[in-house]
């Protein structure tokens, strides 16, 4: 495929994904045929599950010194996404799953603008998962097929190098019981149906989640009826990392200085008081109970 054709496809995809107008404009500026042709091989590798992470690392190293707003990298990610869509269709993965999964791109741009006050794509470290067919948005949650790694906290029933589904909670997730149960049902059916194409290291053996939403401290900060606690009831927490400060990104809009913590919500106010008085939130590591989830 030549650079001019790829540029047209990128422009169309940016519009279909409803990227912000200024992002569409910047992508159009970056999508020069010579630029796209130069990085075409790397874009192809972004769609390969066993090469995508390395492809991102190489692109980041090459582009970041002169790509201050991340729009060159986003442009190449959109080029890769065009190929991802074709591969999904070949695997008979519904278009609706493609659009839901790549819907992370406008959401990430909006989140970053809210925190930094400017247009910026800073999630290249994450989005190679969506491009390579490792991570899918299924209902209100995201599910990532991966192998457990050395050094990560694991339950006694799961060893290292074992295929699992990691559960991720998008910022726009609805944490009602019907929405959560529907997402887990979709994931079980989806990975069973597409196991040959997607589960190249074998069927997933468990659903795991590491998130600040599973932090044990939240049990005392939130009412029983809260969506976060509703989500947490689906997991048995087997480890916690109280030093992890990732919760600041989602709970306090990325602010790590207590003087700048927003206190708009009940949870923000309760967490700020808890932390100011010496408490720690961190994150929790949980496994879905097979008796609740059924077979993957």
C-alpha positions as a Python dict, from the first residue, in 0.01 Angstrom:
ca = {
    (1, 'X'): (0, 0, 0),
    (2, 'X'): (147, 341, -95),
    (3, 'X'): (179, 636, 138),
    (4, 'X'): (-93, 845, -26),
    (5, 'X'): (-351, 568, 4),
    (6, 'X'): (-252, 510, 366),
    (7, 'X'): (-286, 882, 437),
    (8, 'X'): (-642, 878, 305),
    (9, 'X'): (-730, 575, 516),
    (10, 'X'): (-581, 738, 826),
    (11, 'X'): (-787, 1054, 771),
    (12, 'X'): (-1104, 849, 731),
    (13, 'X'): (-1032, 640, 1040),
    (14, 'X'): (-961, 949, 1252),
    (15, 'X'): (-1301, 1085, 1154),
    (16, 'X'): (-1479, 755, 1217),
    (17, 'X'): (-1322, 730, 1563),
    (18, 'X'): (-1444, 1083, 1636),
    (19, 'X'): (-1101, 1212, 1731),
    (20, 'X'): (-1110, 1579, 1838),
    (21, 'X'): (-1096, 1819, 1540),
    (22, 'X'): (-753, 1952, 1633),
    (23, 'X'): (-623, 1595, 1656),
    (24, 'X'): (-761, 1517, 1311),
    (25, 'X'): (-587, 1828, 1179),
    (26, 'X'): (-254, 1737, 1338),
    (27, 'X'): (-278, 1378, 1214),
    (28, 'X'): (-341, 1512, 864),
    (29, 'X'): (-29, 1726, 891),
    (30, 'X'): (179, 1430, 1008),
    (31, 'X'): (45, 1177, 755),
    (32, 'X'): (281, 1271, 475),
    (33, 'X'): (338, 987, 225),
    (34, 'X'): (715, 989, 277),
    (35, 'X'): (675, 965, 655),
    (36, 'X'): (424, 679, 630),
    (37, 'X'): (637, 487, 380),
    (38, 'X'): (944, 523, 600),
    (39, 'X'): (768, 367, 899),
    (40, 'X'): (544, 118, 714),
    (41, 'X'): (736, -187, 840),
    (42, 'X'): (712, -71, 1200),
    (43, 'X'): (336, -17, 1157),
    (44, 'X'): (298, -374, 1036),
    (45, 'X'): (490, -501, 1339),
    (46, 'X'): (257, -308, 1569),
    (47, 'X'): (-20, -547, 1460),
    (48, 'X'): (181, -862, 1543),
    (49, 'X'): (127, -987, 1902),
    (50, 'X'): (487, -1101, 1943),
    (51, 'X'): (645, -789, 1790),
    (52, 'X'): (419, -500, 1884),
    (53, 'X'): (583, -402, 2212),
    (54, 'X'): (929, -387, 2059),
    (55, 'X'): (792, -192, 1762),
    (56, 'X'): (646, 68, 1999),
    (57, 'X'): (975, 95, 2188),
    (58, 'X'): (1168, 153, 1867),
    (59, 'X'): (918, 410, 1741),
    (60, 'X'): (916, 590, 2074),
    (61, 'X'): (1295, 609, 2082),
    (62, 'X'): (1309, 739, 1724),
    (63, 'X'): (1021, 987, 1736),
    (64, 'X'): (997, 1119, 2091),
    (65, 'X'): (1285, 1371, 2066),
    (66, 'X'): (1092, 1570, 1803),
    (67, 'X'): (731, 1456, 1859),
    (68, 'X'): (635, 1682, 2147),
    (69, 'X'): (259, 1628, 2125),
    (70, 'X'): (277, 1260, 2027),
    (71, 'X'): (85, 1319, 1706),
    (72, 'X'): (344, 1153, 1483),
    (73, 'X'): (317, 837, 1691),
    (74, 'X'): (-63, 859, 1692),
    (75, 'X'): (-57, 890, 1313),
    (76, 'X'): (144, 569, 1285),
    (77, 'X'): (-86, 398, 1533),
    (78, 'X'): (-381, 490, 1312),
    (79, 'X'): (-195, 350, 1011),
    (80, 'X'): (-145, 26, 1204),
    (81, 'X'): (-511, 29, 1310),
    (82, 'X'): (-616, 16, 946),
    (83, 'X'): (-431, -315, 919),
    (84, 'X'): (-571, -428, 1256),
    (85, 'X'): (-922, -380, 1120),
    (86, 'X'): (-847, -598, 818),
    (87, 'X'): (-700, -868, 1041),
    (88, 'X'): (-1005, -858, 1268),
    (89, 'X'): (-1229, -910, 970),
    (90, 'X'): (-1018, -1203, 852),
    (91, 'X'): (-1059, -1358, 1198),
    (92, 'X'): (-1436, -1287, 1185),
    (93, 'X'): (-1415, -1050, 1481),
    (94, 'X'): (-1714, -815, 1457),
    (95, 'X'): (-1654, -457, 1351),
    (96, 'X'): (-1834, -349, 1667),
    (97, 'X'): (-1549, -497, 1873),
    (98, 'X'): (-1294, -309, 1662),
    (99, 'X'): (-1470, 26, 1715),
    (100, 'X'): (-1519, -35, 2086),
    (101, 'X'): (-1157, -138, 2132),
    (102, 'X'): (-1004, 150, 1933),
    (103, 'X'): (-1242, 387, 2108),
    (104, 'X'): (-963, 415, 2362),
    (105, 'X'): (-788, 666, 2133),
    (106, 'X'): (-1038, 956, 2156),
    (107, 'X'): (-1090, 875, 2525),
    (108, 'X'): (-717, 896, 2598),
    (109, 'X'): (-685, 1226, 2411),
    (110, 'X'): (-972, 1370, 2612),
    (111, 'X'): (-827, 1245, 2943),
    (112, 'X'): (-486, 1390, 2871),
    (113, 'X'): (-630, 1726, 2764),
    (114, 'X'): (-826, 1741, 3089),
    (115, 'X'): (-512, 1676, 3295),
    (116, 'X'): (-255, 1870, 3096),
    (117, 'X'): (-470, 2134, 2930),
    (118, 'X'): (-336, 2057, 2582),
    (119, 'X'): (-369, 1811, 2296),
    (120, 'X'): (-126, 1525, 2352),
    (121, 'X'): (-106, 1153, 2280),
    (122, 'X'): (90, 994, 2564),
    (123, 'X'): (-46, 639, 2564),
    (124, 'X'): (178, 479, 2305),
    (125, 'X'): (316, 257, 2580),
    (126, 'X'): (-31, 107, 2618),
    (127, 'X'): (-210, 106, 2282),
    (128, 'X'): (12, -147, 2105),
    (129, 'X'): (-199, -401, 2293),
    (130, 'X'): (-516, -298, 2110),
    (131, 'X'): (-340, -281, 1774),
    (132, 'X'): (-190, -629, 1803),
    (133, 'X'): (-507, -811, 1908),
    (134, 'X'): (-405, -866, 2267),
    (135, 'X'): (-659, -637, 2434),
    (136, 'X'): (-1029, -599, 2351),
    (137, 'X'): (-1313, -383, 2481),
    (138, 'X'): (-1604, -617, 2546),
    (139, 'X'): (-1895, -439, 2701),
    (140, 'X'): (-1798, -213, 2988),
    (141, 'X'): (-1455, -371, 3052),
    (142, 'X'): (-1134, -451, 2865),
    (143, 'X'): (-969, -794, 2855),
    (144, 'X'): (-604, -854, 2770),
    (145, 'X'): (-469, -1195, 2674),
    (146, 'X'): (-116, -1232, 2810),
    (147, 'X'): (128, -1460, 2987),
    (148, 'X'): (200, -1405, 3355),
    (149, 'X'): (545, -1259, 3407),
    (150, 'X'): (839, -1319, 3639),
    (151, 'X'): (818, -1114, 3955),
    (152, 'X'): (452, -1018, 3941),
    (153, 'X'): (232, -1109, 4239),
    (154, 'X'): (34, -1421, 4155),
    (155, 'X'): (-224, -1632, 4337),
    (156, 'X'): (-110, -1977, 4442),
    (157, 'X'): (-323, -2137, 4172),
    (158, 'X'): (-151, -1953, 3885),
    (159, 'X'): (215, -2000, 3790),
    (160, 'X'): (457, -1793, 3584),
    (161, 'X'): (429, -1807, 3207),
    (162, 'X'): (62, -1909, 3223),
    (163, 'X'): (-192, -1757, 2980),
    (164, 'X'): (-448, -1540, 3157),
    (165, 'X'): (-694, -1262, 3085),
    (166, 'X'): (-607, -936, 3257),
    (167, 'X'): (-913, -725, 3329),
    (168, 'X'): (-886, -347, 3281),
    (169, 'X'): (-1140, -84, 3379),
    (170, 'X'): (-1177, 202, 3128),
    (171, 'X'): (-1246, 546, 3272),
    (172, 'X'): (-1593, 543, 3117),
    (173, 'X'): (-1686, 196, 3246),
    (174, 'X'): (-2030, 153, 3397),
    (175, 'X'): (-1994, -60, 3709),
    (176, 'X'): (-2350, -183, 3748),
    (177, 'X'): (-2408, -551, 3815),
    (178, 'X'): (-2579, -611, 3476),
    (179, 'X'): (-2300, -432, 3287),
    (180, 'X'): (-2026, -623, 3469),
    (181, 'X'): (-2189, -962, 3428),
    (182, 'X'): (-2248, -890, 3058),
    (183, 'X'): (-1881, -799, 3010),
    (184, 'X'): (-1758, -1120, 3174),
    (185, 'X'): (-2004, -1323, 2969),
    (186, 'X'): (-1889, -1155, 2648),
    (187, 'X'): (-1525, -1220, 2735),
    (188, 'X'): (-1582, -1588, 2804),
    (189, 'X'): (-1770, -1635, 2478),
    (190, 'X'): (-1535, -1415, 2272),
    (191, 'X'): (-1210, -1585, 2371),
    (192, 'X'): (-1367, -1929, 2338),
    (193, 'X'): (-1495, -1846, 1989),
    (194, 'X'): (-1167, -1691, 1869),
    (195, 'X'): (-928, -1906, 2070),
    (196, 'X'): (-739, -2042, 1769),
    (197, 'X'): (-665, -1693, 1635),
    (198, 'X'): (-606, -1504, 1959),
    (199, 'X'): (-489, -1746, 2229),
    (200, 'X'): (-162, -1848, 2071),
    (201, 'X'): (-11, -1971, 2400),
    (202, 'X'): (-318, -2171, 2501),
    (203, 'X'): (-653, -2104, 2661),
    (204, 'X'): (-654, -1847, 2945),
    (205, 'X'): (-645, -2016, 3283),
    (206, 'X'): (-777, -1730, 3498),
    (207, 'X'): (-900, -1373, 3501),
    (208, 'X'): (-666, -1145, 3697),
    (209, 'X'): (-689, -776, 3778),
    (210, 'X'): (-438, -537, 3932),
    (211, 'X'): (-592, -199, 4005),
    (212, 'X'): (-634, 73, 4264),
    (213, 'X'): (-1003, -18, 4248),
    (214, 'X'): (-910, -337, 4436),
    (215, 'X'): (-711, -155, 4706),
    (216, 'X'): (-825, -289, 5046),
    (217, 'X'): (-837, 64, 5190),
    (218, 'X'): (-1132, 152, 4968),
    (219, 'X'): (-1354, -82, 5169),
    (220, 'X'): (-1353, 174, 5451),
    (221, 'X'): (-1382, 478, 5223),
    (222, 'X'): (-1679, 379, 5009),
    (223, 'X'): (-2036, 271, 5085),
    (224, 'X'): (-2140, -84, 5009),
    (225, 'X'): (-2350, 41, 4718),
    (226, 'X'): (-2063, 207, 4529),
    (227, 'X'): (-1971, 88, 4181),
    (228, 'X'): (-1607, 38, 4280),
    (229, 'X'): (-1701, -194, 4564),
    (230, 'X'): (-1947, -369, 4334),
    (231, 'X'): (-1661, -434, 4091),
    (232, 'X'): (-1433, -549, 4373),
    (233, 'X'): (-1679, -807, 4498),
    (234, 'X'): (-1607, -1009, 4184),
    (235, 'X'): (-1247, -1072, 4293),
    (236, 'X'): (-1052, -1241, 4568),
    (237, 'X'): (-769, -1002, 4651),
    (238, 'X'): (-452, -1201, 4711),
    (239, 'X'): (-188, -924, 4730),
    (240, 'X'): (-154, -547, 4764),
    (241, 'X'): (112, -289, 4686),
    (242, 'X'): (66, 3, 4923),
    (243, 'X'): (354, 197, 4765),
    (244, 'X'): (186, 218, 4425),
    (245, 'X'): (63, 573, 4354),
    (246, 'X'): (-117, 500, 4026),
    (247, 'X'): (-445, 589, 4193),
    (248, 'X'): (-342, 956, 4172),
    (249, 'X'): (-385, 943, 3795),
    (250, 'X'): (-748, 839, 3814),
    (251, 'X'): (-861, 964, 4153),
    (252, 'X'): (-685, 1303, 4164),
    (253, 'X'): (-650, 1387, 3793),
    (254, 'X'): (-279, 1304, 3800),
    (255, 'X'): (-199, 1537, 4090),
    (256, 'X'): (49, 1393, 4340),
    (257, 'X'): (75, 1704, 4558),
    (258, 'X'): (-194, 1691, 4830),
    (259, 'X'): (-232, 2068, 4804),
    (260, 'X'): (-363, 2025, 4449),
    (261, 'X'): (-587, 1723, 4499),
    (262, 'X'): (-939, 1790, 4371),
    (263, 'X'): (-1213, 1730, 4625),
    (264, 'X'): (-1520, 1733, 4402),
    (265, 'X'): (-1647, 1382, 4482),
    (266, 'X'): (-1718, 1202, 4804),
    (267, 'X'): (-1439, 954, 4731),
    (268, 'X'): (-1186, 1231, 4659),
    (269, 'X'): (-1270, 1399, 4988),
    (270, 'X'): (-1260, 1075, 5187),
    (271, 'X'): (-937, 959, 5023),
    (272, 'X'): (-768, 1295, 5072),
    (273, 'X'): (-849, 1293, 5444),
    (274, 'X'): (-742, 929, 5475),
    (275, 'X'): (-408, 992, 5301),
    (276, 'X'): (-341, 1317, 5486),
    (277, 'X'): (-380, 1127, 5813),
    (278, 'X'): (-115, 873, 5714),
    (279, 'X'): (-326, 614, 5535),
    (280, 'X'): (-213, 443, 5217),
    (281, 'X'): (-420, 327, 4921),
    (282, 'X'): (-187, 163, 4667),
    (283, 'X'): (-338, -109, 4452),
    (284, 'X'): (-474, -460, 4492),
    (285, 'X'): (-423, -781, 4294),
    (286, 'X'): (-726, -1004, 4251),
    (287, 'X'): (-845, -1320, 4080),
    (288, 'X'): (-1197, -1392, 3966),
    (289, 'X'): (-1347, -1687, 4151),
    (290, 'X'): (-1400, -1969, 3898),
    (291, 'X'): (-1716, -2067, 4083),
    (292, 'X'): (-1856, -1724, 3996),
    (293, 'X'): (-1721, -1677, 3646),
    (294, 'X'): (-1763, -2024, 3505),
    (295, 'X'): (-1524, -2163, 3246),
    (296, 'X'): (-1324, -1924, 3035),
}
